[in-house]
Amino acid sequence: MGLYDSRRCYGWISIILHWLTAITVFALFAVGLWMVDLDYYSNWYKQAPHLHKSVGVILILTVVFRICWRIKNVRPETPESHHRWEKSSAKIAHFSLYALLLFMLPSGYLITTAKGQGLDVFNWFTIPSLISGVDNLEDIAGELHELAAFGIIAIATLHGLGALKHHFIDKDNTLRRMLGLVK
């Protein structure tokens, strides 16, 4: 197996991008749930949101790269044993995951910048506020961000369960291909 995808299997770049995205999404979700309950006197009150936002910006850049990579590469063929509904469900799930992930950046950005402050990324650079002074913008963006986050987790969980179904019940190569175990 090489760096690039082939008709038979995923390449290492696609595999690494897939698992890096998955781990980061679940970690950001967990941190997001945890940090909303922090009080002002917690040591993490300012650090957790800063890390959450910074990692979120890096994640969205990774997702954009991943989409470009997916467009550029050949996609492995779906095993013939997959039913039409499984193929359709997979396409809908992948599209929904990408769409929701791409939606997360603007909604998170608007939460942070609604009052005119920029979004600082690891103290490396700041993304300036472009929209501010809109009533309830932070709250509306926060609600949308939360709904999208739960949507991503729900779809990613179904995606993972589908892969396990293919592995343990159908006994096909679907999961092994994304683990780099098919050559």
C-alpha positions, 0 to 999 in steps of 0.5 A, spaced: 500 500 500 502 506 498 501 514 499 495 514 494 488 511 494 487 505 489 481 502 486 482 496 491 484 500 498 486 507 501 492 510 501 496 512 507 494 519 507 487 518 506 487 513 512 491 518 517 486 523 515 480 519 516 483 517 523 486 524 525 479 527 523 475 522 527 479 522 533 479 530 533 472 530 532 470 526 538 475 529 542 473 536 541 466 534 542 468 531 549 472 538 551 466 542 548 461 538 553 466 539 559 468 546 558 461 549 558 460 547 565 466 550 567 466 556 572 470 562 572 474 560 578 476 554 574 484 553 571 481 551 565 476 557 564 480 560 559 484 555 556 479 550 554 475 554 550 482 557 547 484 550 545 477 548 543 477 554 538 485 553 536 484 545 534 477 547 531 481 551 526 486 546 524 481 541 524 477 545 518 483 546 515 485 538 515 477 537 512 478 542 507 485 538 505 481 532 506 476 534 501 481 536 496 485 529 497 479 525 496 477 529 489 484 528 487 485 521 488 481 515 485 476 512 490 477 505 492 471 501 489 465 499 493 465 491 495 460 488 490 457 485 496 454 491 499 447 492 497 444 499 494 441 502 500 448 501 504 452 504 498 447 510 498 447 511 506 454 511 505 454 517 500 449 520 504 453 519 511 459 522 508 456 528 504 453 530 511 459 529 515 463 533 510 457 539 510 456 539 518 464 539 519 464 545 514 459 548 518 462 548 524 467 553 523 463 559 521 458 557 527 464 557 532 467 563 529 461 567 530 460 565 537 467 567 538 467 574 534 460 576 535 462 581 540 468 584 536 474 580 538 478 576 533 479 568 534 486 567 536 489 560 534 494 558 538 497 565 539 500 564 532 495 568 529 488 571 530 482 571 525 479 578 525 472 579 527 468 580 520 461 581 523 459 583 530 453 588 533 448 583 531 443 581 537 443 574 540 448 572 534 453 569 539 447 565 542 444 563 535 451 561 533 452 557 539 445 553 538 447 551 531 454 549 533 451 545 538 446 542 534 451 540 528 456 537 533 451 532 536 449 531 528 456 529 527 457 525 533 450 521 531 452 520 524 459 518 525 457 513 530 452 510 525 458 510 520 462 506 525 457 501 527 456 500 519 464 499 519 463 494 524 457 491 521 461 490 515 467 487 519 463 482 524 457 480 520 458 481 513 466 479 514 468 483 508 474 488 507 470 495 509 474 496 515 480 493 514 481 497 508 481 504 512 485 500 517 491 499 512 490 492 512 488 490 505 494 491 500 
